[in-house]
Amino acid sequence: MFSRYNFKFVVFFLLLTFSQVWPQFYFGRNKIQYNHFDWHILNTDHFVIYYYPEMRELAEIGAAHAEKVYKELETRFNHNLTNRVPLIFYATHAHFQETNTIPYVIPEGVGGFFEFLKGRVVVPANGSVSYFKRVLQHELVHVFTHSYANRVLKDHKQNNHPGLPLWFIEGLAEYWSEGWSSETEMFMRDAVLNTYLVPVQQMHLIFGSFLMYKEGQSVIKYIAENYGDDKIRQICENLWMSRTFSDVLDFTIDSDYKKLDKEWSYALQKDFYPILKEYDSVTMTTDEITRKGVNIKPTFYEYDGQQNVIYISNRTGYSNIYIQPLVTVEEKPKAKVLVAGERSSDFESFHMLSSDLDINDSGELVFSSRSGENDILYIYSLDEERITGKLQFAELVSLYSPCWSPDGDKIVFSGLAFSGQSDLYVYHRSSSQLTRLTNDYYDDVHPSWAPNGEYIAFGSDRGSFGKEGYYDLFLYHYSTGLMTYVTNFPSNDNMPAWSDDGNYLAFCSDRSGTFNIWMLETGSLSSELFLVSTEKGLFPESRTPAPNFIDLNGNQQVLKQVTFFTTGAFDPEWTSSGDLLFTAFENLSFQVNRIRDIGKKYTDAVPAAKHDAVPLDSSWTFSRLAAPSDSGTIKYNPKFSLDIAQSQMALDPIFGTSGGMQLAISDMLGNYQYYFLLYNTARTRDEFLESFNFAVSRVDLSRRTNYAVGLYHLAGRFYNRYDMWFWERRYGGFGALSYPLTRFQRLEASLNIRSSDKEWYIKDYRRRAALVSNFASYIKDNSLWGPTGPIDGERINVTLGNTIDVMQANVNFITAIVDYRRYFRLSTRMTHAVRFWTQINHGKEATPFFMGGSWDLRGYGFWRVWGTKLALVSNELRFPFIDSFSLRFPFGAMGVNAIRGALFVDLGNAWHDKLTYLRGSSGFGIRFRFGGYLVMRFDVGRKFWFDDPEHFYYFRNFEVDDDWFTQFFFGWDF
């Protein structure tokens, strides 16, 4: 055992070393390196761009846009960067999730990030070049904001300043990358009209949330429009004047938090309240089909006269596919899980926000899910209630929005290739062939097959306004491979859906400010309408595309807006009775709703105003690298730079003086990492050399099998309750492997070879040994976490090992560890957590285990229970206690959210030879998360014990402590 000061150094070193090899150390999900990318470097004037050859074209597009944005931000901030910015590009989001530039598992919703340690910007493309460029611009705003604010604080010698608040940083990045969007409009309308707008002075309550991004963007827009765009830079320039950002605002725009809140919220109310005169609330004008959680992507299915709706929902925390009768929530429909997601490697992610579902007349549901390296198209039979087909294509990384052909033989979908190119594909079931329909860098999404089987409607940015990031609707003629415009307008028209008779085409458009449902009559269709083969991906200049749909006679069909919701409507889906299902956004939630008799609404609606046809730029492409390259493209070779450096000096009256340093270095991609530790525990000059401690390790994360190797020398005086006072010197080397089987399961192995010289002072005994320890583990973790710990799923750790003295056989013991934790969901907010834990060290000089404290056997002192064998059973009922409360003082207020309660019973003990009695405790506890990361735990209870473990059920063997215990600790629930 290490002394308490030396222990800090060694633990820090081991955590750094093994945090990559063992995600979250004991449990945790896995980041898997499916691909070994052939990285190259492209140098520009201000950037060093890292990419792989398959995405060279995307890298050049990103390089050109980055240089353009640099010039804009250089002017806006009146500031330039002293070093080139490293940009790391990935072609797909799946590739992006493999990045080692940060150690964490990246969720699907993260679109990119700016990493402060090395100043790296990491961005995936994922099919849409316009979105890729916008995210890149967002992150470059972060780079300039960070650099400029640091320079201001450094110039004014403000070393410990808290800096800019996150809402300002993210709001500025959003505003200077996209200005204003229909998405932001939707969120802000909803927040104002449903009265959950969070004031600026309370923005910490939604720290890091998407709403914080959008509200921050709105505040920045208000400041720019009412005080001048130059005030944004001046706010950053005046940051040094106060540690309180409210005062900085007051110095710069004469408006502190309180005044800004009043002005900003009033301006939003003036903008949005008049909307209620012409626009409607979704819940007031349509049927609510779902209400719990987030429910999206409805698809309709009728069987034996029973109308049903199938959709994706995260109502339990996990994302599942559900089916329920098509009735309103007032009729209390019972939803049934068809496919359970996010628990196994088969269904890692349903791409909840970006991929549709579809079902054919035979009751076969087709959907896509992430499964390992690539997506899979699954076919689920409702009759057989099982998966009956799995389709995976080696050349396609991600698959989105599959749609059946009317004959049930073909599936059209949007596929994302390894290069980052998004195109339409058709799979033929009868011939098992895959056909590519489009082939270019335009983003083709949400295909929908017409009932006659001849046409496929889809959304794409290949239109006149695609260069600005807008999407139009197109028709693809399946027989000829030709296509034409359906819409042509500077808006986002997407998610087309055909009526059963093929006479209407419904779609979503943000033409009126936020997304609503629009419709048009398709009329008579013919291949004569189609303009050019999709192999070229361009349209001839000789013919101007129509502003709306054109029928055979050249007449513009009537386009009408059929919903007028204040917020948003998405994913239209027709029913057999002529109603329309859709996903509605309202009150910060997505739900499935129904519009009855949509045909009559179309008839009664006012036709949209006709607009002039816009000439098509038939040859537009994305700008590529425009800045001169000083060294062209070179192959990536790892170069290492410092990540962390830390030193410490400690003086203890018993252990004496100790001090040292630790540092970590890694390459730019984070694939190769080195950790160094150096410290000394000498108490006298004579001990200086033998008390020199060092350790060095190398971690390789470049491939699926992660490994670490290292050397160390550790010596000093130590104490623990088992060995008491002792001196020990250890030197040797270790190796460790981690192989992820799936995202949720992995195998681990380690080997540690060392020379040990140990002297027990009290026993007056000294032994020397050449120790070899080897361990193998199986780990599984598919748990779902709540505010203070896991609430669903399971976690397993099974470890076997052996430690032996190969020189003199002084040490020889085996190790077995089984830790099983299961979380039974009793309701949405209540969980029964169970833990079975046993650890055994058996043999010569077996090391004892320790137990006691808030994380295992509660009520007993920290590490007060120890032995070479250990067993524990814990039961805990977790439930909501207080959702939120606030304390107000004359000088301010403090609020606490998500306080959770727990009823617990623990039973176990540690022993050496024979278990003589069982210890236990039971009681009540509360937990709450403080500052977003730190969980505080407070337990109150009574201890009890059984004198005879073999007959513990006899009441006479049961005793209860007279006193109540209390324990306060930090950490997540088990």
N, C-alpha and C positions, 0 to 999 in steps of 0.2 A: 504494500500500500504506500502511496506517495504522501509526503507531507502536504499540508493544505496549500502552501505557496507553490511548491514544485508542481503540484497537481494541476494548477491552472495552466501552466505552460504545456504540460503533456497532453491534457485534455484538448486544449486549443489545437495543438498539432495533430492529434488523432482525428478530431472533427474535421479539420481542413483536409486531411489525407483521405479519409474514408467517406466524406459527405457525398462525393461523386460516385464512388464505387457502390455504396449502400445508400440509395435515396431515402431520406428521412431516417437513416441509420437502421433502426430496428424493424420498422415496417415501411410503408410508403409505396406509391405507384412508380412505374418505371418510365424513364425516357429511353427510347430504343433507337439505336443507330442502324436503321435498315439499309442506308446507302453510304458508300464510301466515296464522297464527292471528289472529283478531280479539280481542286480549286485553282483558279487563276486570278491574276491581279491586273486591273486596268487603272492606270494613273491619269488623272486630269489635273488641271491647275490647282484645284482646292480639295480634291477627294482622292482617296485610295479605295478602289472598288473591288470587292471580292465576289467572284461568281464562278460557276462551273460552265463548261463549254456548251452544254445543251441549251443554256439560256443566254447565250451571247447577245442575241438581238435585244432581249429585255434589259440586259446590263447596259447596252449602248443607249437605249431609250431613257433608262434611269440616270445615266451619266449626264446626258444632255439636259434633262429636267433639273437635276441637282445643281448644275452650273448656272442655269437660269434663275433658280430660286436663290442661290447664293448672292447673285448680284442684287436681287430685290431686297433681301434681308440686310445686306451690307449697307444699302441706302437707308432703309427704314431704321436700323439701329445706329447708323453712323459708326459702325464698328466692324472690324475684320478679325478673322480667326488667325491665330499665330501658327497653327499646325494644320496639316491636311486632315480632313475628317474621314475615318474609316467607315465605309458603307458596305454592309454585308447583305447581299441579295439572295433570296430563295425564289424558285420558280413557282412553288405551290405552298399552301399553308401546311400541308402534311410534311414537307421538307423543313419548313420553318420550325415545326415542333421538335425537330431533331437537333436544333442548335445547342451548342455547349457554351455559348457566350454568357448564358446565365444558367445556374444549376437547377432551376425549378422546372417542373412539368408545365408546359404552356397550354392553357385552355384554348378551346376553339375560337372564342370571341376576341382574342388578342390579335390586333392587326399589324403590330410592329412595336418597336420600343427603342428608346435612346438609353443606353447603358452608361452610367456616369464613371465607372471605374477606369475604363480605357477610352471613353468618349465614342463608343461604337454605336452606329445606327444600324439596326437589323430590321429588314422589311421583306415580306413575301409579296408576290404578285397575285397568285390565285385566280388568274383568268382575265380580270379586268385591268387593262393597262391604265385607264383613267383613275381607278381606285388606287392602284399601285403608286401613281404619281402624287395623288392627294395625301396618302399616308406618308410618303417620303417627305413631302413638303411639311406636313405636321411635325414630323420628328426633327427636321432641320430647324424649324422655329424653336424647338426645345434646345437644340445645340446653341443657337445664337443667344437665346434668353439666358441659358446657364452661363455661357461665357461672358456675356455683357454684365450680368448681375454680379458675378464673381470679380470681374475687373473693378466695378464700382466699389464693392466692399473692400477689396484689397487696396485700392487707392486711398480709401478713407480709414484704413487700418481697423476694419470691423471684422475680426477673426471669428467670433462666435455668434454671428448674427443668424437668426432663424431663417432668413431668406424670404423669397416670395411664397405666398400660400399656393397650394396645389390647384385650387379652383382658378386662380389667375393664370398659372402656368399652362394648364390644360385648356382653359377658355381661350387664351391668346393663340395657342397652337391651332385650335379648331377655327377660330375666326380668320386668322391669316392664312389658312390653308384652303378653306372652302367658303369663307364669307358667311353666307346664310344658306340653308338648305331646307327642303321640304321636311326632312327628318327632324331638324331642329325646330322648325315651325310647329310640327306635330307635338313634340314633347312640351314645348313652352305653352302652346294653347291648352293642352291637357292639364298642365300644372296650374295655370291661372284659373281655368274654368272649373276645375275640381278642387281648388283651394288647397293644394299641397305644395305650393311654391315655397321653397326654403329661403329665408332671408340670407343676405351675404354674411351678416354677423353670426349666423348659425350654420354656415356651410360645412363646418367640421362634422356635423351630424350625418352628412352624406359623403364623407371623405372617400374619394376613389371610385365612386359610383358613376354610371353612365349619366345619370341625372345631373351630377356635379359638373361633368364636361359640358352638357348642354346649357345649364344655368350660367356657368362661367362664360361660355361663348356669348350668351345673351347680354351679360353684364359688360363684357368688353365691347360689344357692338353698341350698347347704349352710351358708354363713355366716349367711344370714337365718334359717334354721330352727334353727341351733344356738347362735348368738350374739345373735340378735335382729335384726329388720328395721332398727331404728334404727342399728345398727352400720354399715350401708352408707353412710349420710350421714356418720357420724363418721369413716369411713375417708377420705372426701373432705375433711372438715374438718381432718384431721390430716396432709394431704398435705404441708404446708410443713415438717413436722418432720424430714424426711430426703429426700435425693435418691434413696434406695434404697427401692423400694416394699415390699420384704420387711420393712424396719424399720418402715414405716408400719403394716403389718398387725400387727407385733409390739406396737407402742405401743397399738393400738386393740383388738385381740381377743386379745392375748397369744399370738399364733401367727404365726411367721414362715413363709416359703415352705416350709422343710423340714418343720416341724411340720404346717402346713396340708395339704401333700401327703400326709403319712402318714395324717392323720385323714380327709381327703376320699376318698382311694382306698380306705381300709378300709371306709368307710361304703358306697361304691358296690359293693364286693365282697360285703358282707353283703346288700345289696339284690338283686343280680343273680345271684350264684352259685346260690341256691336255685331260680331259674327253670329251671335245667337238669333238675330233677326232673320237671317237667311239660311243658317246651318242648324243641324239637329244634333242632339245627343244620341249616340248609338243605342244605349239601353232604353231610351224613351220612345224610340221609333221602330225597333226591330225586336225579334224574339231572341232571348238569351238561351243558348243551347248548353253552354258551359259557364262555370263561374269560379271554380277552385284552381289555383295555380295559373300557369301559362298554358294555353291551349291553342294550337295553330295547325295550319295545313289540312283543312277538312277535305275529305273525299266521301262521296255519296255511294251507298250500296243498298239495293232493294232486293229482298229475298222473301218469297212466299207472302207478298203483300206487306211485309214489314219494312219500313224505311229506317235506315241506320246511317249513322255518320261515324267515320273513322278519322282519327286525328292523332297528333303527337302532343303529349303533355308532360310537364315536369311537376305535377301536383304533389308527388311524394318526395321530390328532391332529385330522384333519378328521372331521366327522360324515357318514357314508355310510349308504345303505340296502343291506343284504346279504341274500342268500339262501344257504341251505346245507341239505344233507340233515338230516332230523330224527334224528340219532344223537348219542350222547354224545361228550364231548371225548376219551375214551379211544380212540374209533374214528377220531380225527383227521379230522373232516369238513373239506372244503375249502369255504370261504366265498367267494362271488362278489359283487362290487360290482354292484348293479343301477343305482343312481343315486349319483353322486359329488356331495357337497354342499360348501358353503362355499368354492367356488373361482370361481363365476360368479354373475352377477346373477340367473339363473334359480332357483338353489337357495342362497340366502343363509343360510337357517336352517330346519331341520326341526322347530323347537319340540320339541326332543328330550325334555324332561321333561313336556310338557303335551299332546301331540297323538298320537293313536293312528294306526295303519295299518289298512287292511282290503282284502281281496281277494275277488272274486266267483268263481263257478264257471267263468267264461270265462277266468280267469287275468288279470283286469284289477286291478291294484293302484291304490288311490286313497290319496293322502296330501297333506298341505298343506306349503307352504314359503313363507317370506318371499321376495318378489321385487319389489324396488323399493318403491313406496309402500304397496301392499297385498299380502296373502297371495294365493296361487293354489292351487286344487285341481288337482293333476296326476293324470292317469290313465296308468299305465304298463302296456303289454301285455307279458306274459312271453313270449308266442309270438313277437311281432315284435321284442322286446328294444328298445323305444323308447317315448318319450312319444307317446301317441295323442290326448290330450285335455288342454286347459287351461281352467279355469273361474275367472273373476275377476268380482267383484261390486263395483261402484263404491261402494255404500253400506256395505260391510263392510271393515273394516281388517284383522282377523285371523280366520283360519278354523282350527278345531280338531277333531280326532277324527272325520273323515268315516267313514261306515259305509254299505255297500251295502244296499239292500232285497233280499229273496230273489229277486225277479224280475230284478234287475240293471238296472232302469230308473230307480231313484231313489237319491239319496244324501242321507242326513241328516247334519247336522254342527252344531257349535256356532259361532255367528258373533258377532264383537265389532264393534259399530257405531261410527261416529265419535264418538258421544256417550258411549261407554264401556259401553253396555248389552249384556249377553251373553244371547242367546236361541238357540232351536233353529230351524233352517231345513231345508227339503227342496228339492233340485234335481231336476227331472224331465228326464231326458235326451231323451225322445221329443218333448216340447213346448218344451224349453229355457226352462222357467219356474222361478222361484224362489218358494217359498211359505214364509211365516213362521209357525211353529207357536206360539211363545210371544212375549209382548211385555210385559216388565216389567223392573224392576231386580234381580230375583233372578238368580243365577248358575246357568245350566243347562248341564251339561257331560257329556261321555262318553256320547253316545247310542248305543244298541245295538238293532238291529232284530230282532224276534222272527222265528223261522223261518216262521211262518204269515203274516207280512206285516201283521198287524193291529195289533201293539203295538210301541211304542218305549220301552225302559227307559232311564232317565237319572238322573244325580245332580243335586241342586239344594239350595240353602239356603233354599228357599221353605217349608220345613216348620216344625213347632212350635218347633224349637230353632235355626232358622236365624239368629235375631237374635244368638245367641251364637257364630255362625260354624260351626255344624255342618251337615253335608250328609246328606240322606236320599235313598232311592231312590223313584222315581215311575214310573208307567206312563202312557203317552200312547196313547189309542185313536185310530188314524189316521183312521178313517172318520168319527167323530163330533166329533173335536177335544176330547174330554173326557179327564180324567186322574184318577188316584187314587194314594194312598200305596202303597208296597210296604213301607217301614220307617218307623218313627217312634221315634227314640231319641236321647238326647244323645251322639251319636258321629258319626264321619265314615264314612258308607256310600256307596261310589262305585265306578266302573269296572265296571258290570254286563256280564255275558257269558252269552248263552243257549247251552244245549247244542243239538246239531244237531236233536234231536227236539222241542225246546221244552219238555221236561218239567222242566228244572232251570234255575235262575238262580244263577250264581256271581257274587260281588262281593267287594270288599275293604272291610274295616271295622277300625277301631281300638278296638272295644268292649273288647277284652281288654288294652289298654295300648299295643300297637303294631299296625300293619296286618297282618292275616292274611286268609285266604280263607274266606268263609262261603258257605253254599248253602241253598237252599230249593226244594221242589217247587212248581211253579207251579200245578198242578191245572187245573181247568177255568176258563177266562176268559170273561167276557161284558161287554158294554158297560154292563150294569146296575150293575157295580161302580163305575163312574166317577162322580165327584161333581159337577163343575162345569166349564163352559167355561173354557179357559185365557185367554180375552180379559180376564177380570177378574183372573186371577192369584191368587184367594183361594178359600178353602174355606168352606162354610156351617157355622155353629156347631151346626146341628141334628143333625149326625152326627159322632161322634167317630172320628177315624181309628184304624185298628188298630195295635197295637204291632208286629205283623209282617204277613205277607200273609194275606188273607182269601179263602177260596174262595166259590163260589156259595152254599153252604149256611151261610155265616157262621162256618165253623170256621177257627180259626187254624192255618195251616200250620206245620209243624215247621221251625224255623230251627236250623241246626247250624254249628258252627265245624269246618272240615275240615282246617285246617293249624294247627300250634302251633309256629311258628318264634320263636326268641328275638328276631329283629330285624324283618324286614318282607317282605311279599309283595304284589306289585302286578300290574296288567295281566293278569288271567286270560284265557286263550284256549283254547277246546276243540279237540281233534283228532277226526278221524273214528273213532278207535279208543276214544274215551271217556276219553282222558288229558287232563290240563290243563297247558298251558304257562303260565308266569308269569314276571314279573321279580322276582328275589330280591335283597335287600340283605344283604350279609354281608361282613365283613372290609373295610369301607370301599369296597365296589364293588357295582355293579349287574350281574347276570348273568341270562341266560335259563336256566331250569330246567324240568324236567318232573315232574309227579306222575302215576304210573301208576294206572289204574283208580280214578278219583276217585269214581265211583258207589258202589263198595264202601266207600270211606272215609266217604261220606255215610251209608250204611246203618249202619255200625259206630259212627259218632260219637254222642255223647250230645247229646240235644236241649238247646238253650239254655233257661235258666230263663225262664218266662213272666213278664212284667211287666205292671203295670196300664196300661191305656190312658191316655194323657196328653191331657187336653182341649186342643183346638187353639185358639190365639189367631188367629182367622181374619182379623183386621183389622190385624195388626202391620205396621208399615212402619219404615223407617229414620228416625231423628230428624234433622230438618233444623236449619237455623240457629236457635238458641235465644237467643243473646246479642244485645243490641240493637246495631244498626248505626248508627254516628254520622254517616255520610255516604252510606249506601246504596251502590249500585253505580255506578261511574264508569268511563269508557273509559280505557284505559291510554295514558299519554303518557310517553315515555322521560324519566327523570330520572337524571342521572349522579352517580356517587360514586366515591371513590378506591379503586383496587385495590392498586396497588403504588407506593411512593415510595422512592427510594434515592439516596444521594449518595456521592461519592468524591473523594478528593484524592490526587494522586501526584506524586512528585518524582524525576526521572530525571537522571543527570549529563550525558546527551547531549541528550535531548529537552526537558529543563527541566521546569517545573511545569505540571501540568494538573489540572483538577478540574471537577466539574459535578454534575448531577442528572438523573434520569430518573423518569418517573411514567406510570402508566396509569390511565384512568378508563373506566367502562362503565356501561350502564344495568342495571336489575335483571334483565332477561331475558338479558343478555349478547349481544344482537343487534347493538348498536352500541358500538364501542370506539375510544378515542382514545389515542394514545401520544405522549409528549413527551420530547424530549431536549435538554439545554442544558449546554454545557461550554465551557471556554476553555483554549487551549494557549499563551497569550502568555508569552514569556520576558522581555519588557521592557514598560514602560508604553506605549511607542509602538505596540506590536503588539496592544494589548488589544482594540481594536474590530475590526480585521480578523481576529483569531483567535477571535472569538466564533462558536461553532458551535451550531447548533440544528437540530432536525428535528421535524416534527409529522405525524402520519398519522391517517387515519380508516379504520376497517375496518367494513364492513357485511356481516353474516352472516344477515340476516333472510330472505333468499330463496335459491333454489337456486343462482343465480349469486352467488358471493361476490366482493366487490371491495374494493380498498384504494386510497386516494389520499393523497398527501402532498407536503410541501414541505420543503426542507432547505438548509442552508448549512454546508459543511465546509471547514476550512482548517487547514493546519499543515505541519510538517516530517515527512517520512517516509523510510523506507528499505526497499528489498528488493534481492535479489541481481541482479535484472535492471536496474532503473533506478538502483540505488545510492542516493545521497543526493539528495533532491529536495524541493521545496516545491510544494504544490498547493492551489488554492482552487476549490471546486466549489459551485455553487448551482443549484437547479432544482426540478423536480417529477417525480413518478412516478405511475403508475397500474398496477394489477394486477387480473386477473380469474382466477377459478377456477371451472370448470363441471364438476361430477361427472357423468359419463355413467352410472356405476353405483357401487355401493359399492366396487368394485375398480379402476375406471378413471376418469380425469378429463383434461380439457384445461385448459391454463393459458396465459395471455398477459400480457405486461407491456410498458410503454412508459416510458422514462426520458429526460427532456429536461433538459439541464443545460449551464451555461457552465463551461468548464474553463480555468483559468490555471495552467500547469505549468512549473516551472523546474528543470532538471537542474543541480546545483551542479558536478559533475565535468566534465560536457560543456560547461558554460557556454552552455546553450541554453535558450531559453524559447519556448513556443508557447501561443497562445490558440485556443480552439475552441468551437463551439456543437455539442455532441454530442447525437445522438439514438440511443438503443438500443432495439431492440424484439426480443422473444423469444416463441416459441411452443413449447409442450411437450405431449407425450403421455406420461402416466404410468399404469402398471399395477402393482398390488401385491396378490397373493392369497397371500402367503407365510404359512407356519405357523411359529411361533417355539418354540424350545426354551429351555433355561436360559440359553444364552449367545448365541443368535442364530437366524436362520432355519434350518429343517431340511426344508422342503418348499415347493413352489409356485414362483413366479417373481416377479421385480421388473424393471420396464422403465422407463427414462427416455430419451426421445428429444427433444432440444431443438435448435431452429434459431434463429439470431438474426443481427442485423446492427447494427453501430455505425458511425455516419458523422458527419463534421463537415460540417454543412450551411452553414457560413459560409465557410470557406476550404479545405475538402477536405484538411486536414492529417491527418485520421484517417478511415480507411475499411477496415473488416475485417468478415468474416463469421465466425460461430461455429457449430460443429456438435458436438453431444455425443450419444453413444450409450452407454448403460450398461445392459447386460443381465446379469441374475443368475438362474441356474436352480439349483434344489436337487433333486437326484435321491435319492429315498428308497431306500436299499439294504436296510434292515430297519427295524424299529420305532425303533431307537436309533442308526442309522448313516446318514450322509448324505454324498453327493458333491456339493460346492458348486462351481459354475463361474461365473466372472465374465469377461465381455468388455467392455472399457471403452476408448473412444477419445474424445479431445477435440481439436478443431482450431480455432485462430484464424488466419485467413489474410487478409492485406492490410496496409495501411499502418498502422503503429504498433499492430500486433496485440499484445495482452496475453499474456504467457506463462502457461502452466499449471505447477503444481508437483506433484511426486510424491516419494515416499520416506517410509518409516515403517511402523508396524505395520498401517495400514489399507489399504495398497496394495502397493508394491514393498518387501517386507520385507528387512531387512538393510542398507538404505541409510538415510542420515541423513534426518531430517525435513526435507522440502522441498529436499533436495539435488539432486534431478533435476528439471530444468525446461526448457521450450521451448514454442514456439507450437503444436506438435503433440505428441500424447501417445497411447500405446497400451499396453494391459496385458491380459494373460490370466492369470487366477489359477485354480488348482485346489486344492481342499482336501478331504481326507477327514476328516469329523468323527465321532467315536466316543466312547462312554463310557470314561473312564479310571479314576476313583475315584468311586464313588457317595457315599461319606461317610467322614470320619475325624475324630477328635477328639484334641486335645492337652490333657493334664491337667497342671496345675502345683499346687504346694502352696497357692497362693492362688486357684485356680479352674481353669476349663477353657475351651477354645475349640474349636468344631466347624465344619467346612466341608463343605457338601454339593454334589453335582452338579458334580464336577470333570470337565471334558471334554478330550479329547485331539484333536490335529489333525496330520495330515501335509500339508504344503503344497508347491506349486511355483508360483512367480511368474515371469513372463517379460514384459519390456516395456522401454520407454524413452521419453524425451522428446527432441525435436529441433526445429531451426528449418527448415533447408532440405532436408537429406537425412539419412536414418537411416544412420549409419555402423556401428553395432554394437548388439547386444541385451544388456541386463542381465537377470540372473535370480538367483533364490535358491530354496533348498529346505531343508526341515528339519522339525522337530517342535515343537509348541507345546502348552501347556496353558492352559485358561481356566476360571475359576470366578467365580461371582457372589457378591459380598460385600455383606452388608446388604440383600439382596433386590433391589437396583437397579443397583449398580455392578459391571461385569464387568472383572476383571483378566486381562490377557493376557501370557503370557511365551513367547517364541519363541527357539529355538536352531537355527542352521543354517549353511550355507555359501553364499557368493555365487559366481556363475559368469557368464560372458559369451561371446557369439559375436562374433568379429571381423568376419565378413562375413555380414550378415543375409540376403543373397540366396542364400547357400549355407551356411546355418547347420547343415545336416545333415551337413556334412563334419566329421569328428572333429578334424581338425587346426585347425579354427577355434574349437574349444571349449576354454575354460580355466576352471579352478576356483581360487578363492582358497584360500590355504594356511591361513588363520585361520578359526576359528569365530566367528560373531557371536551376540550375545544382545540381545534387545530386550524391554523391559517397557513396557506401555502400558495405558491404560484404554479400554474401549469394546467394543461388541458386534461379533461376527463379521460380515463383509460379507454 
